[in-house]
């Protein structure tokens, strides 16, 4: 493997300012999963009954049989739980995003009418509430298309958002390739939306949650009472709200299910949380569609050439000069296991440094010798690389007094005579007096110490050069 597809970087240590509407400190996305009537059931043509997310402890599928208890628990979600939640949310005038399984929506016309009358966003939750992990790619693509078709037939318009949940490794790519979704939520990897590129298509991803989620009432370890759910939501809210107050506003997704949180003893905890959140200023309750529209307008995708996607020749053309006159470092770095985490200055700096550090000392010595003297003859003759010229000028080494020029010439001569390579320092980190002071201090080092320091400075120079090229 030379290309690693997982993105372990994300926004790194400097997430963007969300700039939520009204300068909100937090955006809360209430998601109600509507799965009742779309779950595994032999009446739906499935091979076995459902076994996931119910109040039946240790439930297992019953091959070839209807599971009456399981079916009735799901029916509770449609018959009672949905309407309890509908009264709660409409009574508080809160926007909701529905993750609607297409076959479940088709079997619940009154609930769909109530969702539409409330102005809720109805996104797609797939064709059926079943596992996709072993589904052949072509079959999953067919089911995505059928889910969209049936959704449009039942709701009156195609879905603009998507969440499968029980997805495969292909799901996000396949839904992105469909091209008609404003957002996709089959990830759990961030507190903010982000863009992900699929070919030439930039797809907005709005991460979802499995922890601030009432599914924990049906899984272990989980919640056993509404108060626990309230406490977890409150703690999450308080942390994110404080971050928003400090200038790094985030999004808070809350996952709900009609048959779970719709029970009387569970919904009480949710209601306490909603009252608590609404008692704060700067809280934006929004659908995922509203969040997507805001993000697309405020934080559109950035178009740049991603190093991990470059051909070898393009990669070397872009980064072959980062290490002075040593394009072989970029050539070898391209063959490393690169991925989205390398599509930034730190990432490529790491890849190039790995090649440099693992090279024999003789090769590293050649890299050191490829560097020019500071304020030396090549600089005066204007024969430095463009990078070295700009760096030396940034520290004022192109405008020396006569005394400074003499000092540099003497130090360059003595240093090279002693160590066999030129004095190297990342001039962007220093002033001219500090460079001279470091020169005089380091010339007293033994060769091993100075060789190590020179290599460190080479890496530092490369890092500065990459900062000018990449995000």
N, C-alpha and C positions, 0 to 999 in steps of 0.2 A: 504494500500500500504506500503510494507516494502522495496521495491526496486524501486528507482526512475531512469528511463532510460535516462533522459536528462542530458547532460554533461555541467554543468555550470562552470567548471574549465578551460578546455582547457590547454593552456601552462602556465597559471597563470602569475605571474609577471616576469617570466624569460623565454621568448620565445627563442627557439634555434637560433643560428646563421645559416641563410639559406645557407651561403657559395655558393652563386650562381656562375656559371662559370665566369672566368675572374674577380673575386672579384666585380661583379656587385652590385650596391647599391639598385637595384630594378629590379624585373622581371615583365614584362608587358605581359599579356595574352589577345590577341585580339580574341574575340569570335563572329562569325557571325552565327546567328540562321537562318537556312533555313527551313521555315515552309510552304511556299507557295505551295499549292496543297495538303497539309496534314491537313488543318484546317477543322472545322465543315462545312459540306455542304451536302445537301441531295443527291447530285451526288456521294458522298463518302459513302452513306449508313447511314448517320447520321439523327437524328430526326429533326434537325433545322439548321439554318445558323449560321455562326460565329458571335461573338460579342466582341472579345477581341483583343486589340492592333491594332487599326486602327485609321485613321484620322476622323472617323465618331464620332462626339461628342454624348455621351449618347447612343451608339449603344446597341441594344437588340437583342436577338435571334429571328428569325422568324420561329416558329414551322411549319414544313411541307412545307416550301417555300424556294426557292432560293432568296438570297439577292444580287441582281445584283451589286449594288454599292460596297458592301463588297467584293464580289468576284473580282471585277475589281481592287480594292485597293491591294489585295493580289497578283493579276496578275502583277501589276506594280512592286512589289518587285522582281518577277522572270524575267520579261521582260526587265526592265530598271535599277532598283535599284541594283540588283546583279552585273550587268556588270559595273556600275559606281564604285562600291566598288572593283570589281576585278581589274579594271584599276588602282585605287588608290593604292591598296596593292601590286600588282605586280610591279607597277612603283617605289615603294619605297623598293621593295624586302623585305617586312615584312611577317613573318610567321603568319598564321591564323589557328585557330581551328574552324571547322564547326560543329555546333550542327545540324545534319541533321535528320529531320523527315523522316523515311524510305519511306513512301508512297509519300512524297513530292519529295524525291530524284528520285524515280522511274518515276515520271512524268516530270523530268527535265534532260534528258540525256546530253544535251549540257553543262549545268551548272556543272554537275558532272564531265564531261570530263575536263572542265576548272579548277575545283578545283584540280583534280589529276595532271594536267599538271603543275599547280603552286606549287605542292608539299605540299599542305595544308593537315592538319590532318582532317579527316572526322570521327567525333564521332557520336554516336547515340543520337537522340532526341526523341526516342520512335517510336512507329508504326504510331500513328496519333497525331496531335496537338489538343488534347481534354483533358477535365478534367478527372483526375483519382481518385478524392477524395472519390467518392461513388462506385468505381469499386470493385467488389468482388476480394478477394486475388487470387483465382485461375484464374480468367479472366485476371488480371493484369500480373500474371506469364506467361500465355499463350501469351499475347500481347508482353511481353518482348522477349520471345523466337521467335515469328514471326518477330519482329523488327530486331533481329539479323540475322535471316535467309534471310529476304528480303534485308537488308543492304548488306550482303555478296554477294547476287545475283546481286545487282545493282552496287556496288562499286568494287567488285572483292575480297574483304577480309572482315572478320568480324570486327566490331568496337571494339576498345580497350578502349574507353572512353564512358561515359554515362551521360546524363542529360535529365530528363523528363520535369522538369519545373512545369507543372500543376499536381504535384505529389500527392500521397496519403501518409498516415503515414507508409505504408508498402514498398514504392518504394525503398528506400535505402537498406533495408534488402533484398528484393527480388533480386535486381540487384547484391548485394554483394554475395548472395547465388548462383547466376548463375556461379560465379567463374572465368569468363574470362575477367574481366575488370581491366586494369591497374589503372584506376581512375574513381571515381564517383563524380559528382558535384552538387547533389541535396541538398546542404546546403548553408547557407549564414553566417556562424558563426565564421569566422576567416579570418586573413590576410595571413595565411600560410597553406600549406597542413598539414594533420595529419592522423594518422592511427586509424582505429576503428575496433575492433574485433567483428566478427560474428561467434560464435562457435569457431572453431579452425582456422578460416580464418581471416587474417589481411588484411583489405581493405584500400587502400589509398583514402582519401577524399581530393579533391581540391575544396574548397569553391568558390561559384560563387557570383554574385552581382545583385541586383535589383535597386541599386541607381546610380552607375556609368554605367548607362544602358539607351540606347535611348528609351526604353519603356516609359520613363518619358515624352516623347513628346506626348504620347497617354493616359496618366493618370494624375490625379490631386492629389496633386500639382505637376506640372511638368515644363518642358522647353517649351518655345514657340518660341525660335529662336536659331540658331546654336551657337551664342555667349555665351548663358547661358550654353550650353553643354560644350563648350570649357572651360569656367571659372570653372565649377565644376570639370572637368577632371584635369585641371591645378592645382587647389587647392589640390586635392587628391594626385596628383603626387608629388607636392612640399612637402607635409607632409610626405609621405612615403619615398621620396628621402632623406629627412633630417634624418629620422630614420635610413635609410640604411647607411648614412654617419656616424651616431653615433654608428654603429656596430650591429644594429638589422634590417637587410634587410628584406623586406616584398615582397609580391606579389600584383600586381594590375590587377584585372580582369576588362575588359571593354566589356559590352554586347551590341550587335548590331543586327539590323534586316533589311533585304533588303528593305522592304516596308516603313521603317521609316527613318533611317539615309541615305538611298539611295536617298532621295529627295534632289534636288540641294541646297535648303536653309539650310538644316540640315547638309549635308556632309561637308559644308565649315567649320563648327566648329570643326568637327573631324579632318579634314586636318590640321587646325591650331594647334591643340593639338599634332598631330603626328610630325609636324615640330618642335614644342617646345620640346617634349620629346627627339627627335633625336639630338637636339642641346646640350644635356648633356652627359657627360662621365659616364660610369658605368651603362648603361641601357641595360638590356638583354630582347629583344623581343623574346618570345618563345611560342611554342604551348603548350597546356596542357600535351600532351604526353612527350615533352621534359622536362617539369617541373616534371612530374611524375617519369621519368627515373632518373633525378638528385636526387630527394628526396629519392627514393628507394635505390640509391647507397650511398648517403651521410648521410641519416637519416633513416636507416632501423628500422622496428618496434622493440620495446623493449619487451622482453618476461619476464613477472613476474606475480606472483599470485596476482590477483586483489582482495582486501579485499571484495568489494561489491559482488563478485561472489563466495566467499568461503562458504562452508557448516558451520554450527554452530560449529561443532567439530574442523574443521580446523582453523576457526577464533579464537576460544578460545586457541587452541594450539599455534597460532602465537602471540596473543596479551594478553593472560591471565596473563603474568608476567609483563606487562607494569606498572600496579599499584601493588606495592609490596604485594605479597601473597594475592591478591584479584581478583581471576579469575571471580568472579561474575560480575564485571564491564564489562568485555569483553562479557560475556554471555548476559547481557542486551543490550549492544551496538549493538550486532548482530541483534537484533529485531527492531532496529530503521530503519527509512527510509533512507537506504544507496543507493548510486549511484556512477557514475564515479567520482564525485567530492570528494568522500571519498577514492579513490584509490591512496592516497598519505599520507605523514606524517601528514600534517595539517588536512586532512579529518578525519583520524582515531583519531588523538588527540582531535578533536572537538567531535566526537561521544563518546569517552570514558569519556571526561570531562563532557558532558551533563549528563551521568549516574551518575558520581560522585557528581556533583553539586546538582542534584535533590534528592539524597539519604538523609535520615534522618541524623541528626547530630550524632546519636549514631553509624551509619554505617560508616560515614566519620571518626569518632574518631577511630574506629577499623582499618581503613586504615592507619591512622597516627601512631597508635601503632605498626603496622606491620613493620614499618621502623626501621632499626638498629640505634644505636648510631653512631655518627661519630667517627672513630678511637677508637671504643669501644672494649669490650671483644670478641664479635662475630667476629670482624675483625681480632683480634689477633689469634683467634682460627680457622680462615679460614672457618667460617660457614655462611658467607654472600652469598646471591644469586650472580650468575655470573655478573648480571647487577650492583649490588651495589659494588661488588669487583672492577670492572673496573672503575666505577665512582669515588670511593674514591682514587684509585690509580692515576687517571688522575690529581688530585689536590695534589698529594704527601702525602696523609694521611696515606699511608702504610710505610712511611719513616720519622717518627717524631723524633725530638730530645727528650731527657728526659724531658726538660722543656715544650716542646709542648705537650707531652703525659700527663703530670700532668695537664696542663691547660685544655686540652680537657676532662679529667676525671672529674675535678672539675665542669666545665661548664655543662657537661652532667648530672651530679648528681643534681646540683642546678636547671637546667632547667626542668628536669623531675619531680622533687619534686614540683615545682611551677605550672606546667601546666598539668601534668598527661599524657604527650606524649613526645616522643623524639624530639630533635631539628632537623628540616628538612630543607635542603637547596639544591638547584640544584648546586652541586659542579662544574659542567662543566662551569658554568658562572663565577666562582671566582678562585682567587689564595688562597693559604693556609693562608696568612696573612689577606686577605679580609674575609675569612670564620670565622676566629677568631674574627675579628672586628664585623661582623654581629651577631655572637653569643653573644658577650658582649652587643651589642646595643639592640637586640631583647629581651633579658631576662628581660629587664625593662618594656616591654609592659604589658598591662592587658591581661587577658586570651582571651577575645573575639577578640581583635586585633591580637593576636598571633595565635589563631585558624585559622582565616581567612588567615593570611600570610602563615601558614604551609600548608593549603589546596592549596594555590596558588603555593607554591613550589613543592608540589606533582604533580600538573599538568605540571609544568615546567620540572620536571624530566621525566615524561611520554613523553613529547614532544621530549626531547633529545634522549630518547630510540627509539622512532619511527623514528627519523631522520636517525638512523643507519640501519633501516630495510626497509624503503620505499623510493620511489623517492620523 
